[in-house]
Amino acid sequence: MTLAPPPPRSVSVVSAGLTCGLGLTADAACAAIRARASRFEAVGFTDTFLEPVIGVPAREVVGEAVDEARLLPLAVAAVRECLDAGPKPRPGVPPKMPPLLLATDATHPPLDAPGFAERLLGRVADGLGLKLAPGSRLFTDGSASFWHALEEGRRLVRAGAAGVIVAAVDSLISKSTSYWLQCLDRLKNDDNSDGVIPGEAGAAVWLAPAPAPALLDVLGLGFGEEPSARDPERPNLATGLADAFRAALQDAGLAMADMDFRVGGMTGEASWFKEASTALARVQRVHKDRFELWCPAEKLGDAGAALPACMLVLTAVAMRKGYAPGGRGLLFGFSLAPERAACVVSRPAGVGRG
């Protein structure tokens, strides 16, 4: 007789940290977004039309730092908040960092500077005054980096790790990045209303085995590839994002009808909203009178590889504080590359209901 394999161990988010232009902590940033506050301001340089570039800078954290130097204080602040709010060591035991999986985007300027990405992980540990634990890794493959880091963190926890920090940091606020966005016709300005507003953020979550006092549970992850991203002549039929939806839902053992709300990585451009709605139409089989969609980039700006981490932290805080529009959420993200990703999360038992 062949025994069925045991079910995979559940994984929970037990603490979180977030630093961005809207708040220096997760609670502050989430309160600002919930209050529909905004902070769009000139960031100190101009585009090629000599018009001021508008962004959402985290000035209180990065100060006057430029280019890649903005990343370190953002990452350190987010990870420190996550560590401070996480499980406490036993009395007399010195603080110890669990493995750190850090995501960023080394594909856009100025973060594509030679050697910078490789040094970032060690610099974050030095900024925290802690040594990197074995298993720590850096993920640099664009906007999908955080989803891959989250998948690796979940694998480590299921394999027996007591905890893993999964973090992301990115900044699109620099002269070179603005020029890059403008060359791609993606920078929002007076001549392009269908563009993005640059942002920056650092965000982190502490993953641990369930059951544990938690903010939310990670139930499923899924990935897909959009063929039209490789061939601009092909129409975007949202097959990649639909595949990511199906894979995440299958991983969670749930259907789209079981989801209460969505959190999307749309950054202001109409094409992402069209892709998201087309993908939903491909997967949804049961009509829902209400299926709320949150788009944090509307207030945060485009935080690049950090945006998915911000989405997860915002959802976790909403679960904890009881204002999430239901107990199960579907998070999803895009990339200029073909990759698409989705994540199913749920409110843990004992957490307040909205």
N, C-alpha and C positions, 0 to 999 in steps of 0.2 A: 504493500500500500504506500503510495506516494503522498507525503504530507504537503499541504499548501504552504508556500513561503509566508512568514509572518508579515503583517502589514508594516509599512514603513513607520519609523518613529516620527511623531508630530514635532513640529518646530514652531517656537513662539518668539515674538519680539518682546523682550522684557524691559528694555529701556531705549530711549532715542535722544538724539541731539540734532539741532538745526540752527545754523547761523546764516543769515541772508540780509538783504537790504530792508526787509520788513520787520526784522526782529533778531535779537542776539541769542535767543533761546527758542526751543521748539514751541513752548507755550505762548511766548510773545508773538512769534511769527504766525502761529495758527489763529490767535486772537485777532491779529491785524487782518488776516485774510477773511475770517468769519465776519468781521465788521466792515468788509469791503473797502478797507483802507488801501491806498496806493502811494507809491513813491517814485514817480517817473520824473527824472530830472536830468539836466545836462551833466555829462560825465567828464567834461574838461577838454574835449578835443572835437574836431569837426570831421565831416565826411568829405568826399571829393568835390561836393558842391559848396564847400565851406559853410555848411549848415551844422549847428551843434548836434552831436549824437546824443540821443536820449536813452537812458538806461535805468537800471535799478541797482545802484551800487551799495555795497555794504561798507560805507565809509568808516563807521565806528570801529570796524575790525581791521580793515586793510590799510587805513590811513592814506598815505600818499604813495604806497607801493604801486609799482607798474608791472605790467605783463605777468610773467609766471610767478613773480614774488607775491602776488595777491593770493595765491592758492594756499600757501602754508598756514597763515593765520586762520583762514576759513576752516581748513581741515582740522587743525589742532583744537579750535574752539568747539566744533561739533563733536569730535571724538571725546574730548574732556567732559562735556555735558553728558554724553552717553555713559561714560565710565562712572561719573559721579552719581548718576541715577540708577546704575545697575546693581547687581548683587554685591553685597559687601563681603570682604574677606573676614575670616574668623579673627577674633581679638589676638593681637600679637603677630599676625601674619602680614608681611609687607604687601602693598598693592602690586598686583601683577596683571599685565595686559594679556587678554586672550589673543589668539591669532587675529591679525588685522588684515582684512581683505579690502583694499582701497582701489576705487575705480576713478578714472579720469579720462580725458580725451586728448591723446597726443597726436591727433590727426589734424587739428586746426592750429593756426598760429595764435600766439607765440609759443604754445605748449609743445610744438613740434621741434623746439630747440634741441640740438644734440645732447643727450645725456640727462636732460632735466627730469624726464619721467622716471628714469632709473634711480635718481637720487631722492625723489619725493617721499617714498615710503620711509626711508631712514630718517629723513628730516622731520617727518611728523612724529615719529617715536622720540627723537631728540627733543622736540618742542614740548612733548608731554612729560619728559623726564623719565621715560620707561624704556625698557629693552623690548625689541620685537620678539614675539614668541615664535617658535617653530611653526611653519605652515603659513606664515604671513605672505601675502602676494599682492602685486600690483596688476590691475587690469586697465589696459589703455586703448581698447578697440572701439572708441567712439561712444555714441549715445547708448549703445547696448551694454556697455561695460558693467554698469551696476547690476543689471539682470543676471549677467554671467557670474559676477561676484556673489550675488544672493544665492544662485544655484549652487556654487561651490561651498558657501557657508552652510547651506542646508545639508549638503552631502557630508561635511565634516561633523555637524551635530548628530546626524543620523548614524555616523560611524563611531560615535562615542565621545566627541569633544563636549566638555562641560559648557562651553560658550565660545562664540565667535563674534567679533565686531566686523560688520560690513558697512563701509563708508564710501562716500563719493564726494569729489570736489571738482569744481570747474568754474571758469570765468570767461565770459565773452566780452568783457569790458577792457578793450585795448585798441590802440590805433590800428594795429595789424589785423586784428579780428574784425573790426568794423570794415576795413577795406576788403577783406576776404568775403564778408557777408554781402557787401555792396556789389562786388564782382559777380556773385551768384544771384544778384537781384533779390536778396533776402532781407536786407536791412530796411526797417520801417523808417520812412522819412516823408517829407512833403511830396516827393515824386513817386512814392511807393507805399500805398496804404496797406497792401497785402504782404507785409513783412514782419520780422520779429523785432522785439525790443530786447537788447542785450541785458542779461542779468548775471548773477554770480551767487554761489552758495556752497556751503559744506554741510553734509548731512550724514548721520550715522545711526545704525540700529544694532542692538545686542541680541543675537540669536541664541536661544538656549532650548534644551529639550522640554517638551510639554509632558505632564502638567507642571506649570509654574505660575506664580503671579505674573501675569502678562498683559501687554497692551493689545495685542492681536495675535492670531495664529496664521501662519503661512501654509495654505492648503495645497496650492498647485502652482506650477510654473510651466510655461510653454513658449516655444519659439517658432517662427516661420520666416520665409523669405519672399519679398515682393519682386517678381520678375521685371516689372517696369522700371525699377530702380537701376537696373543694369542696361536697359534698352529704352531710351526716351521715346522711341517710335511706338512702343507698345502702350496701350491704355492701362491705367491703374485700375485693376479690377478688385483690389483689396484681398487677393487670395492669400497673401502672406500673413496679414493681420488676422484673417479668418482662421487660418491654420494655427496661429498662436493662441487664439481664443479656444479652439477645440482642444488643443493639447493641454492647456492649463486647466480647463474644465474637466477633461478626462483624468488628469493627474489628481484633481481634487475629488473625483467621483461625483461631480455635480453637473447640472445643466444650466444653460443661460437663464432659464426661468427661475432658478434658485437664487440668482444674484439680485440684490436690492438696489445697488447703485454702482456707478462707474467713476473712475478717476483716470483722465486721459492726459497724455503727454503732448497734446496739441500746443503749438507755440505761436499761434496767431495767424498762420497762413491757411487760406481756405482749403487747400488741397488735403491737409491733414484731417480736417473735419469731414470732407467728402469721403476720404478713405475709411474713417472710423464708422460713418453711418452705413457705408456699403458693406463693410465687414460684419457689422451687427446684423444687417438684413440677411447675410449669407448664413448666419449661425442661429439667430433667434427663431424659434418655432412657436412660441406662445406669446400672445400679445400681453404687454404690461401697460396698465393705465399710467403708471408713473415709474420712470427709470432714470433717476437723476444722474446728471453728468457734471462732474467737477473738472475744471481746467485750471490748475494752480498757476500756470504760466501767465494767465491773464493779469495776475498781480505780481508774481515773482519775476516776470520776464523770462527769457530763455536762458536757463542755467546750465545748458549743455548736458554733459554726462551726469551732473548732480541733480537734474530735474527728476528722474525716476526715484532717487533716494528721498528727495523732498516730498514726492507724492506718497511714498510709503510712510514717512514720518507724520505727515499731515493726516493721513488716514488713521494711524495708530493713536494720535492725540484725540481725534474725533471719536474713536471708539471708546477711549478711556473717559472722556468727558461727557459722553452720552448724546452727542448731537449728530452722529453719523446717521444718514437716512436708512437705517437697517443694519442687520447683523452680518451681511456678507457683501463684499465688494470685489469688483473686477478692475484691476489696474492694468494699463497697457501703454506701450511706448513705441516710438518710431525712430527712424534713423535715415540720414541721407543715403546710407548704404542699404542693401536689400533687407537687412535683418529687422524683424518685428518681434515684440515680446509681450507677454501677458502674465498676470499674477492674480491668483484667487486668494483672498484673505477673509478671515471671519473674526467676529467678536468672541473672545474667550468666555467661558462660563463665569458668571459672577461679576462681569463688567456691566456698568449701567447701560440702559437702553435709551435711545433718543426718541 
